[in-house]
Amino acid sequence: MRDYTDIILSRRVEGPPRGELLAHDYASINVFFYPETVALIGASGKPGAFSHEMLRNLATRFKGKVYAVNPKYKEILGVPSYPSILDIPDPVDLAVIAVRAQRVPQALEEAGRKGVRGAIIVAGGFAETGEEGKRLQEAIVSIAKRYGVRIVGPNCIGVYNAVNGLDTFFLPPEKMRRPPKGYIAVVSQSGAYLTTMMDWLSSEGVGIVKAINIGNKADVDEAEIIGYYASQEYVRAIMVYMEGVSPGRGRALVEAVRRARDNGKKLVVLKGGKTSYGARAAKSHTAALAGDYAVFSSILREAGAVVAETPTEFVDIAKALSFMGHLEPRGRRVLVVTNAGGPGVLATDELSRRGLALPQTPRDAVEELSKLLPPIVALGNPVDLTGQASDEDYQLVLEKLAGRSEFDSLLVIAPVQPATMTIRVADIIADTVWRVKKPATVMTIGADYGELVKEYLDSRGIPAYPLPDRAAYSLWALMEASKPLCNMAKPSNPPGMAVELVEKALKEGRNKLLEHEALELLEHYEVPVAPYCLAKTPDEASACAEKIASNRLVAKIVSPDIIHKSDVGGVLLGVDPAKAREAYDTVIRRARAHAPDARIVGVLFQAEAPKGVEVIVGSRRDEGFGPIVVYGMGGILVELLRDFSIGLAPTSRCRALEMIRETKSSKLLEGYRGSERKDIDSLAEAITRISRITAEIDSVKEVDVNPIMVYEKGVLAVDARVIIA
Amino acid sequence: MRDYTDIILSRRVEGPPRGELLAHDYASINVFFYPETVALIGASGKPGAFSHEMLRNLATRFKGKVYAVNPKYKEILGVPSYPSILDIPDPVDLAVIAVRAQRVPQALEEAGRKGVRGAIIVAGGFAETGEEGKRLQEAIVSIAKRYGVRIVGPNCIGVYNAVNGLDTFFLPPEKMRRPPKGYIAVVSQSGAYLTTMMDWLSSEGVGIVKAINIGNKADVDEAEIIGYYASQEYVRAIMVYMEGVSPGRGRALVEAVRRARDNGKKLVVLKGGKTSYGARAAKSHTAALAGDYAVFSSILREAGAVVAETPTEFVDIAKALSFMGHLEPRGRRVLVVTNAGGPGVLATDELSRRGLALPQTPRDAVEELSKLLPPIVALGNPVDLTGQASDEDYQLVLEKLAGRSEFDSLLVIAPVQPATMTIRVADIIADTVWRVKKPATVMTIGADYGELVKEYLDSRGIPAYPLPDRAAYSLWALMEASKPLCNMAKPSNPPGMAVELVEKALKEGRNKLLEHEALELLEHYEVPVAPYCLAKTPDEASACAEKIASNRLVAKIVSPDIIHKSDVGGVLLGVDPAKAREAYDTVIRRARAHAPDARIVGVLFQAEAPKGVEVIVGSRRDEGFGPIVVYGMGGILVELLRDFSIGLAPTSRCRALEMIRETKSSKLLEGYRGSERKDIDSLAEAITRISRITAEIDSVKEVDVNPIMVYEKGVLAVDARVIIA
């Protein structure tokens, strides 16, 4: 394989051999982007057929060797054609298999025997169509494994590499534009959405360097592609469109995103199938299980990606990240300069809605500027130069303010519509931005002049947009993509007694811990629990009351066979400790009366926890991401209003604190309306400990601690449910 | 004044004299759009000066007479110029005043003497700059009143009318494109944002017929312009950009929006200054008080406008409304047809997020189509024809499904990128849509072919977009703009005893009703109240207990001087009715001890209301909109999570039911998690009654009923606070 090195804007850069640039894990992906020799199996001789157009792209633009495989021809479009890949005289690196689904296994088998290292499988008709297709997909995966061939697809359009002209997309240029060369690398689960983006990026003048469509992702998936892109010198921004995380591949995805972030790449992710209707559509499309969007978006954000909510945002944000992703903003304070009031207001609304701050212009600067500018200029932030502004006014204001330490980034609104404005303002903006080296976006418009200004700014690496909201959220994304991340926590060895407890229950054939066991599990993880005690006799009940030493107790029946304890009268509140024995009898008697066949373990006595702020911490296994932790305020309303936060488990202390802050209801903990601030540190500690349970003990499927009381000092877990398997 | 009639796409339509088409209220606006003679006061002879460019537009494009006013010239650009407007030999309808702020009063005075009926005042430097400017603005308003001249501005760029070429925007065409003629009329508070929109609409190929910028709106405001547009035959969609409602003008705005809706116009509104930073920016820009965005958007929606959240949405939605606003969808069920999986998924997500439904394709149609289409096609909804789809497949599916009664609207995703697709698909889509006459939007892309398809569809009145989210939310807007509206309630005469109660308190110099008075006020409005009784002696306390006949009472000190009753020990819960006398003494003694100087009226006894779902209903006066009502769930969390709804007061029963449904927490009332459904009808009734209080009694400023308990049958108001002035 040749030593290709990414080049950008026709600048060729010599680098070390490709192999050394690649991390070991992602090395096998390289063949899809840098093959020396490609064979197109099923190349058609008929113009218009997709495999003919594909061959045309390969024959005319790819800087490597190309062979066709089709027994009907000796040559197509000047490319030699052979009856089988096995007949090709040269070694082949990459096979592009463009035959019908039923004929793929044979083609792949032969490609394997030929020694290819990668195969792109184009045909649909696999797992996305149902059971039969799923079996066919499994069959090709097993052939690929046998020969050590990596697969991209099936149900995909393959690969585009601006560096070496490799382009298996079978759309002719008059139907799909190719964007200019640029710093973006794309991975898309959907082929049709990728071709839409290629066109849209082109018409927006935004460049890309590589793109790949992975379709049903029978083998290669987003995680590997992102990891590969992370190693590519000339990638600055990575666009990821996905409809679902393959089972068990969520952690690899998170690691790849973190790896890319560590290597200075910025990521923007768009998910299809956010809603239930959307998920239904996704499933029939690329067989993706859409999963829960709240989980997906929370965890991708935690890993450091910007999550776009719409296709429009997706491309706009990618543009900003690829132009300016190498500038690391120090904070969230924006300076807005405008000559257009309305657009200034609208941009400010959008910045503000996304949590950015617009500090007032420093007083000394206001004083200085007010002497130099007409009185009609508003010198707050936004600085509104009004429709009478000239290029010189922009120069003056940007010179005085852009470099000030009070501002971390710049949003310049500069429609060139007024007669007083010229295209020179573009130079002024670009010179300033690259002098002060702060992230910046620009909104500009103004007929043909506006387009000139926009294109000139883009060409100097300043992302410009025609509408204020788009400039504003793209600036936000520059901050979001650079926000400091919490370190990931690692699972430790679980406490031996916790494992024993779970194993004992499993041995007894149970799929749930009993109340006292669940509380004991929390105690093994050092989560503070409201004092409790299991009584198996009336005497033990009295002893329990004494041990707990609280003046109000709760008594609950403990039985593996009774689910709804209140329904059988199995719960007593406000029990006087002096009457624990009677409470024991009452609870047992009622349970026996209502459920005569239930096995009864005893009665759990617990101290009534003092009233605090009630929160919920749960931990469960997501099909894609594995153990996750969910935090929210207690009570039925929060569930309806969906005010909760989600993190990977185990959760670091830093991330637990972030999760608490992410909920709107966290204000209740911070001392709302004159109430005292609650012990947020202890709560964060409890979240990290609970998150470890599912992360460290494989057989624990779900932990729900509901409620945990949060006090001014300390927390107390009151009730817990633990599902095991 | 000439009898102009709007023409569209160069089709001239004869109609009745303009005067008859106009409602009386809005007739005076006509002069701004259809003057026979215009005088430009302050026209400059210097190319590049804004008043020179303005004159060029008027001289070259306006189909009426134009005069310049400038003592330095006899003629500018071939237009005769006079020292004063008073020297012009003809009568003048409209004066465009383009002199500096300080010189405006004199120019307006002369225009008034000349007998003009309207004046556009361009200069800034009025209320948006502070106190001095505000006085200047008041001065010109009083001159205008004296002469019966209507004013547009100050701080504005005036008027654009595609019908007669009137164009006071002073930007030359190479700096601001003029959109094609179309069915949209625009009113914008911001001039710079209007010029941005003019350009953006042009580059999107969306036509407009009229536009006006009203700046500081010293006289003419949005309400009058909307009302005027409502009377215009060739207006189908109205775009409104505003930053704030002028004090007291909210009702006029609502009436104008309703009037436009009644006349079959569709409205889309964008507000600047939604956030606190944005509001700060708006204030320095057009002196707008931004107000509360939740109030603004709720009330505009209630009146029947679509509220856009971003500038991008604003223009996209206006396009759809102007193309298809005359088709009234019957419901919210969408059929999606696509050849592109990813874009289909993304469009579906956006539709779903906005509350539209995608019912499954009817079984009989699936059976029929499955025989005619390849097995790879997914026939659910979206119908995914896959990347191999041809024009004929679209034809087949649209023929069978588009007219089905199961679907109310269509979203067609038809990128023409695949080789199997041609531009003929545009004909197929357009023919189908105009045959079935259902609202439809299209997403298409595909290099130059894609642009051809988009432009062709647009020219046939089918709104097409290059990205799926934009096509999806524009389709949503077509439903939203046609949703059935609740009738507006009208205030009645307030109950005489309610008025007496409030007047008595006012006479005593109080700005708040006492507890028992507030409850009595509710009773006068027939809101069910938990039984209560005021005791002024221990004997009366016993009598009260007997009268209330509840076995648990609350006792509260009643004093105009004690605000925080609990702090002085002035509240007792769980009072035994047999011990009412003792409770009376305790409350009085504690109050005296803590607040020896407080005037004490007595002790309020009230039955403890049984536990129900706690809600809050408040009514207050908004500076712009007047009396409004706010509904939400009780408790501190709902406030943090902002889950409440807002309506105009008085509120109709229909609207009250809608307001309840608009909150997420309303699920608690509908029987959540096995609890019984609560009495939503009685709650709606209580909301309407409480809303009437501020709407009918001018001196009531604020009513807060917190909580109201909602039961399976009936509701009970427990506590109320009433502010008067």
Interface residues (C-beta under 8 A of the other chain):
Chain A: G48 A49 F50 E53 G124 G125 T129 F170 L171 P172 P173 E174 K175 M176 R177 S188 Q189 S190 G191 A192 Y193 L194 T195 T196 D199 W200 S202 S203 Y241 E243 L270 G272 G273 K274 T275 S276 Y277 G278 R280 A281 A282 S284 H285 T286 T310 P311 T312 V336 N339 A340 G341 G342 P343 G344 V345 L346 T348 D349 E350 L351 S352 R353 A357 L358 P375 I376 A378 G380 P382 D384 T386 G387 P415 V416 Q417 P418 A419 I445 G446 A447 D448 Y449 G450 P466 L467 P468 D469 R470 M633 G635 I636 L637 V638 L640 L641 R642 D643 K664 S665 K667 L668 Y672 R673
Chain B: G48 A49 F50 E53 G124 G125 T129 I157 F170 L171 P172 P173 E174 K175 M176 R177 S188 Q189 S190 G191 A192 Y193 L194 T195 T196 D199 W200 S202 S203 Y241 E243 L270 G272 G273 K274 T275 S276 Y277 G278 R280 A281 A282 S284 H285 T286 T310 P311 T312 V336 N339 A340 G341 G342 P343 G344 V345 L346 T348 D349 E350 L351 S352 R353 A357 L358 P375 I376 A378 G380 P382 D384 T386 G387 P415 V416 Q417 P418 A419 I445 G446 A447 D448 Y449 G450 P466 L467 P468 D469 R470 M633 G635 I636 L637 V638 L640 L641 R642 D643 K664 S665 K667 L668 Y672 R673
